[in-house]
Amino acid sequence: MKKKPFVMLIVLLLAAAMLAACGDDKDEKKDEAETETPQIETGTLEFYANGEDFVRQGFVSKDGWNLSFDQLYITLTDIKAYQTDPPYDAESGGELQANVTVGIEGTHTVDLAAGDADADPILIGTAADAPVGHYNALSWRMVQAPEGEAAGYTLLLIGTAEKDGESIAFTIKLENEYEYVCGEYVGDERKGFVEADATADAEMTFHFDHIFGDADTPPDDSLNTGALGFDPLAALAEDGVLDVDMAGLETALSADDYQMLVDILPTLGHVGEGHCHEVQTG
């Protein structure tokens, strides 16, 4: 009978030890909870492609052709936005120093001429749950469309050119592929600022006046002196129709004009008026 107090003592000691262990476990879990990384605030980033008023409204080339576009297809992929530090310098090129990267999947063929003259830029896709901050760099690839009317081409320009009573229905098919890495959007307003539970936008801008020039710009401006214009293309039309691809242009244009076009094409991609570092990839 004398053993019972001893047994009870052992039981009480074991119970105390178990309670202490439970307390330690709770303290550890509390400490872990307190040291967990705070939840990152996010918003939404929308990606747009913009051919500007030149495509939506038409314009006059440097050599006097009134150009209007029925369709202008472009195909884009590997579209990404970045928060970089230091800011990316497109003039120097090199590697992006990105702290945050978001993007949209897939290959996207869009018609930059879609809509009326005052239509908004084309929404390509949306990155939900984008960490808050300033997305001050953008990259994408311009590739051949895998299917559809533009299949096999990076750019398909369909429209009409008119001058001095002459009208040419043109279809210009361009196959060259390019990769663009760009810094911050430059324009009337800054873009890419994602705030918590809000929507911001990033824009890929394409300057087609680089190919044709612009009659509203002085003739000696670098835009016009470096542009092909439409005269060399009009000379290739037969019975008011021009239907040509890069191989046909290489054969039919003068060597200088063809090289000018080859040099112009990679300069189409911008972020507003901001420049990009471009590389031909195909």
C-alpha positions as a printed Julia matrix, in Angstrom:
282×3 Matrix{Float64}:
   0.0    0.0      0.0
   2.93   2.38     0.6
   3.76   2.28    -3.14
   0.62   4.23    -4.13
   1.9    7.72    -3.12
   5.07   7.02    -5.11
   3.07   5.92    -8.16
   0.87   8.97    -7.9
   3.94  11.17    -7.72
   5.31   9.62   -10.9
   1.97  10.15   -12.67
   1.86  13.79   -11.59
   5.43  14.36   -12.76
   4.68  12.8    -16.15
   1.55  14.93   -16.53
   3.5   18.06   -15.66
   6.17  17.17   -18.2
   3.55  16.66   -20.91
   1.89  19.98   -20.14
   5.27  21.71   -20.27
   6.02  20.09   -23.63
   2.66  21.24   -25.01
   3.38  24.74   -23.78
   6.79  24.76   -25.46
   5.2   23.51   -28.71
   2.61  26.3    -28.6
   5.35  28.86   -27.96
   7.36  27.54   -30.92
   4.31  27.71   -33.23
   3.6   31.23   -31.99
   7.19  32.26   -32.7
   6.99  30.7    -36.19
   3.76  32.52   -36.93
   5.29  35.79   -35.8
   8.32  35.3    -38.05
   6.38  34.28   -41.21
   6.88  36.55   -44.24
   4.05  39.1    -44.49
   1.61  38.48   -47.34
   2.64  40.34   -50.52
   0.14  42.92   -51.73
  -0.9   42.43   -55.35
  -2.88  44.07   -58.12
  -3.5   43.47   -61.82
  -1.3   44.37   -64.79
  -2.87  44.54   -68.26
  -0.72  44.24   -71.42
  -1.71  46.28   -74.5
  -0.46  46.55   -78.1
  -0.8   49.92   -79.83
  -0.28  50.75   -83.51
  -1.18  54.37   -82.77
  -3.33  56.68   -84.89
  -1.14  55.94   -87.92
  -2.76  52.52   -88.11
  -6.25  53.32   -86.83
  -6.77  56.55   -88.77
  -4.33  56.26   -91.66
  -1.71  58.84   -92.65
   0.22  60.31   -95.57
   3.65  58.83   -96.28
   6.71  61.01   -96.75
   6.28  60.74  -100.52
   2.61  61.7   -100.59
   0.71  58.39  -100.52
  -2.46  58.4    -98.45
  -2.29  55.08   -96.56
  -5.23  53.38   -94.88
  -5.19  49.97   -93.21
  -7.99  47.4    -93.28
  -6.0   44.94   -91.16
  -2.56  45.02   -89.61
  -1.78  41.73   -87.91
   1.12  41.35   -85.52
   2.07  38.24   -83.54
   3.64  38.52   -80.08
   4.83  36.03   -77.46
   6.98  35.79   -74.29
   5.44  39.04   -73.04
   6.85  40.09   -69.65
   7.04  43.13   -67.41
   9.72  43.78   -64.81
  10.53  45.82   -61.75
  14.2   46.62   -62.32
  16.88  48.26   -60.23
  18.79  49.96   -61.71
  16.37  51.05   -64.49
  17.04  49.25   -67.77
  18.98  51.28   -70.36
  17.79  50.15   -73.8
  20.49  52.19   -75.53
  23.2   50.17   -73.82
  21.39  46.82   -73.9
  22.7   44.11   -71.61
  20.95  42.08   -68.92
  17.9   43.24   -67.01
  18.41  43.44   -63.23
  14.87  42.4    -62.31
  13.54  42.14   -58.76
  10.04  41.12   -59.86
   8.82  39.59   -63.14
   5.27  38.95   -64.33
   3.98  37.96   -67.75
   1.26  36.37   -69.84
   1.43  32.98   -71.51
   0.81  32.03   -75.1
   1.3   33.44   -78.59
  -1.06  36.24   -79.56
  -1.98  37.46   -83.05
  -3.88  40.75   -82.96
  -5.14  43.26   -85.52
  -3.74  46.67   -84.63
  -6.18  48.3    -87.09
  -9.26  46.82   -85.37
 -12.0   49.21   -84.33
 -12.81  52.72   -85.43
 -10.48  55.68   -85.75
 -10.66  56.4    -82.03
 -10.4   52.8    -80.81
  -8.3   52.0    -77.77
  -5.09  49.97   -77.99
  -5.62  46.2    -78.15
  -5.7   44.28   -74.85
  -3.41  41.25   -75.23
  -3.78  39.68   -71.8
  -3.84  40.19   -68.05
  -1.45  39.23   -65.25
  -3.48  38.85   -62.07
  -1.79  38.85   -58.65
   1.05  41.07   -59.84
   3.12  42.26   -56.85
   2.65  45.98   -56.23
   5.34  48.32   -57.53
   6.5   50.08   -60.68
   7.02  47.83   -63.7
   9.63  49.94   -65.46
  10.77  47.47   -68.13
   9.06  45.3    -70.73
  10.1   42.54   -73.12
   8.49  40.45   -75.85
   9.18  38.56   -79.06
   7.6   39.26   -82.44
   7.22  35.89   -84.17
   5.53  34.25   -87.15
   1.84  33.57   -86.58
   1.22  29.83   -86.1
  -2.24  29.91   -87.71
  -4.97  32.09   -89.17
  -4.83  34.65   -91.96
  -1.37  35.83   -90.89
   0.1   32.3    -90.58
   3.81  32.29   -91.37
   4.24  36.06   -90.96
   5.19  38.32   -88.09
   3.47  41.27   -89.75
   0.66  41.33   -92.32
  -0.31  44.78   -93.63
  -3.48  44.97   -95.72
  -4.85  48.25   -96.98
  -5.0   50.88   -99.71
  -2.57  53.54  -100.91
  -3.81  56.51  -102.97
  -1.96  59.31  -104.7
  -2.8   61.61  -107.62
  -5.8   59.53  -108.63
  -3.93  56.22  -108.47
  -5.08  53.54  -106.04
  -3.1   50.48  -104.97
  -4.53  47.65  -102.88
  -1.56  46.34  -100.91
  -0.85  43.17   -98.99
   2.62  43.24   -97.45
   3.78  40.09   -95.67
   6.88  40.23   -93.48
   8.49  37.16   -91.94
  11.46  38.45   -89.91
  11.32  37.71   -86.16
  12.66  40.0    -83.43
  13.16  40.13   -79.68
  12.63  43.42   -77.82
  13.82  44.46   -74.37
  12.62  47.92   -73.36
  12.89  50.36   -70.51
  10.15  52.49   -68.98
   7.17  53.67   -71.03
   7.61  57.27   -72.22
   4.51  59.32   -73.0
   1.99  61.84   -71.72
   1.52  59.7    -68.63
   3.68  57.12   -66.92
   2.54  53.5    -66.95
   3.16  50.29   -65.05
   2.37  51.39   -61.48
   0.56  48.48   -59.8
  -1.22  49.28   -56.55
  -2.94  46.87   -54.18
  -6.26  45.57   -55.53
  -6.06  47.98   -58.51
  -5.35  47.67   -62.25
  -2.44  49.19   -64.16
  -1.34  48.83   -67.78
   1.81  48.2    -69.79
   2.02  49.06   -73.5
   3.93  47.69   -76.48
   3.9   50.45   -79.11
   4.64  50.02   -82.81
   5.72  52.96   -85.0
   4.77  52.21   -88.61
   5.73  55.69   -89.73
   9.29  54.36   -89.47
   8.61  52.34   -92.63
   6.67  54.89   -94.65
   7.7   58.25   -93.22
   5.24  61.01   -92.37
   4.26  63.97   -94.57
   3.48  65.98   -91.43
   7.12  65.73   -90.37
   9.82  67.9    -92.06
  11.47  66.1    -95.01
  14.93  66.43   -93.48
  13.85  64.96   -90.15
  15.61  61.69   -89.33
  12.23  59.92   -89.32
  11.8   60.68   -93.03
  15.4   60.41   -94.17
  15.55  56.93   -92.63
  12.15  55.76   -93.96
  11.55  53.79   -97.14
   8.35  55.6    -98.08
   5.76  54.02  -100.37
   7.11  54.96  -103.82
   9.48  51.96  -104.04
   6.59  49.63  -103.12
   4.15  51.3   -105.51
   6.58  50.6   -108.34
   6.11  46.86  -107.71
   2.3   46.94  -108.08
   0.62  45.34  -111.08
  -2.81  46.5   -112.22
  -3.31  48.38  -108.97
  -2.42  45.43  -106.74
   0.67  44.85  -104.6
   0.98  41.43  -102.96
   4.51  40.78  -101.76
   6.57  39.05   -99.03
  10.16  39.53   -97.89
  11.55  37.22  -100.57
   9.69  39.16  -103.26
  10.9   42.46  -101.83
  14.5   41.27  -101.79
  14.21  40.34  -105.46
  12.3   43.39  -106.69
  13.6   46.29  -104.62
  16.97  47.87  -105.23
  19.7   46.57  -102.94
  19.76  49.89  -101.06
  16.0   50.04  -100.6
  15.8   46.46   -99.42
  18.61  46.99   -96.92
  16.86  50.13   -95.68
  13.71  48.11   -95.04
  15.67  45.38   -93.24
  17.27  48.04   -91.03
  13.92  49.73   -90.32
  11.87  46.69   -89.27
  13.52  46.04   -85.9
  12.98  49.71   -84.92
   9.18  49.36   -84.99
   8.92  48.25   -81.35
   8.74  50.91   -78.62
   7.17  51.59   -75.23
   5.34  54.8    -76.08
   8.21  56.95   -77.27
  10.66  54.96   -75.16
  13.24  52.91   -77.0
  13.97  49.19   -76.99
  17.02  47.04   -77.49
  16.15  44.74   -80.38
  17.72  41.62   -81.86
  16.67  39.75   -84.99
  16.02  36.13   -84.05
  14.67  34.67   -87.28
